[in-house]
Amino acid sequence: MGLPYLRFTGFSSERLQALAPVVIDVFSEIVHISKEKVKIERSTLEPILNVPLTIEIRMFSRAQSVHDQIANNLAALFREEGFETVHIYFLILSPELYYKDGVPIKPITESQNKSF
């Protein structure tokens, strides 16, 4: 399963567009998905006070080592580009709660649906 979304906050459009192909290469190689599945967005929120550069990654759960490698490689890439501190965090999506056209991409089984 794929469809990760990488949302950047605090980066200029120009810098992000220039770096996007490399970010996609790094990310898709680690996660073993096609480059076309990686989505990149730039948040246009207005920072008010003490807001760091951030990368929010929305994706389905992988092994901790994969998440660690993504964070380490992206942090290194952005350090090389002159961004000393970038906060990276993951929002883990559930395939049972991810819907395409109103249908979950992975239905909840009866045993998962029972309450205690």
C-alpha positions as CSV (number, residue, x, y, z in Angstrom):
1,M,0.0,0.0,0.0
2,G,1.3,3.4,-0.7
3,L,0.0,7.0,-1.2
4,P,2.3,8.7,1.3
5,Y,1.8,12.5,1.6
6,L,4.7,14.7,2.6
7,R,3.6,18.1,3.8
8,F,6.2,20.8,4.2
9,T,5.6,23.9,6.4
10,G,7.9,26.9,6.4
11,F,9.7,26.2,3.1
12,S,9.5,28.5,0.1
13,S,7.8,27.1,-3.0
14,E,10.9,27.7,-5.1
15,R,13.2,25.7,-2.8
16,L,10.7,23.0,-2.3
17,Q,10.0,22.6,-6.0
18,A,13.8,22.4,-6.6
19,L,14.2,19.7,-3.9
20,A,11.1,17.7,-4.6
21,P,12.6,15.3,-7.1
22,V,15.4,14.4,-4.7
23,V,13.0,14.1,-1.8
24,I,10.9,11.7,-3.9
25,D,13.9,9.7,-4.9
26,V,15.1,9.3,-1.3
27,F,11.7,8.5,0.1
28,S,10.5,6.0,-2.6
29,E,13.8,4.1,-2.4
30,I,13.5,3.6,1.4
31,V,9.8,2.7,1.4
32,H,10.1,0.6,-1.8
33,I,7.2,2.3,-3.7
34,S,7.0,3.9,-7.1
35,K,7.9,7.6,-7.3
36,E,4.4,8.4,-8.7
37,K,2.8,7.4,-5.4
38,V,4.7,10.0,-3.3
39,K,2.7,13.2,-2.9
40,I,4.3,16.5,-1.9
41,E,2.4,19.5,-0.6
42,R,3.5,22.9,0.9
43,S,1.4,24.2,3.7
44,T,0.6,27.9,3.4
45,L,-0.1,28.4,7.1
46,E,1.0,31.7,8.4
47,P,3.6,31.1,11.2
48,I,3.1,33.5,14.1
49,L,5.8,32.7,16.7
50,N,8.5,30.0,17.2
51,V,7.3,27.8,14.3
52,P,10.1,25.4,13.1
53,L,10.4,24.1,9.6
54,T,8.5,20.9,9.5
55,I,7.9,17.8,7.4
56,E,4.7,15.9,8.2
57,I,4.6,12.5,6.6
58,R,1.2,10.8,6.3
59,M,1.6,7.2,5.5
60,F,0.7,3.6,6.4
61,S,2.8,2.1,9.2
62,R,6.1,0.5,8.4
63,A,8.7,-1.0,10.6
64,Q,10.3,1.4,13.1
65,S,13.6,1.1,11.2
66,V,12.0,2.3,8.0
67,H,10.5,5.4,9.8
68,D,13.9,6.0,11.4
69,Q,15.7,5.8,8.0
70,I,13.2,8.2,6.3
71,A,13.7,10.7,9.1
72,N,17.5,10.4,9.1
73,N,17.9,10.6,5.4
74,L,15.5,13.5,4.9
75,A,17.2,15.4,7.8
76,A,20.6,14.8,6.2
77,L,19.3,16.0,2.8
78,F,17.9,19.2,4.2
79,R,21.1,19.9,6.3
80,E,23.1,19.6,3.1
81,E,20.8,22.2,1.6
82,G,21.4,24.6,4.4
83,F,18.4,23.8,6.6
84,E,20.0,23.1,10.0
85,T,16.9,22.2,12.0
86,V,13.9,20.5,10.4
87,H,11.3,18.7,12.5
88,I,10.0,15.5,11.0
89,Y,7.0,13.6,12.3
90,F,4.7,10.9,11.0
91,L,0.9,10.7,11.0
92,I,0.2,7.0,10.6
93,L,-2.9,6.2,8.5
94,S,-5.0,3.1,9.0
95,P,-6.0,1.2,5.9
96,E,-9.3,0.3,7.6
97,L,-10.0,4.1,8.0
98,Y,-8.7,5.2,4.6
99,Y,-11.5,5.4,2.1
100,K,-11.6,5.6,-1.7
101,D,-15.0,6.5,-3.1
102,G,-16.5,5.8,0.3
103,V,-15.1,2.3,0.6
104,P,-12.2,1.4,3.0
105,I,-9.2,0.1,1.2
106,K,-9.0,-2.7,3.8
107,P,-12.3,-3.7,5.3
108,I,-12.4,-4.2,9.1
109,T,-12.8,-7.9,9.9
110,E,-15.5,-9.1,12.3
111,S,-12.9,-10.0,15.0
112,Q,-11.4,-6.4,14.7
113,N,-14.9,-4.9,15.1
114,K,-15.9,-6.5,18.4
115,S,-15.8,-4.3,21.4
116,F,-14.7,-5.4,24.8
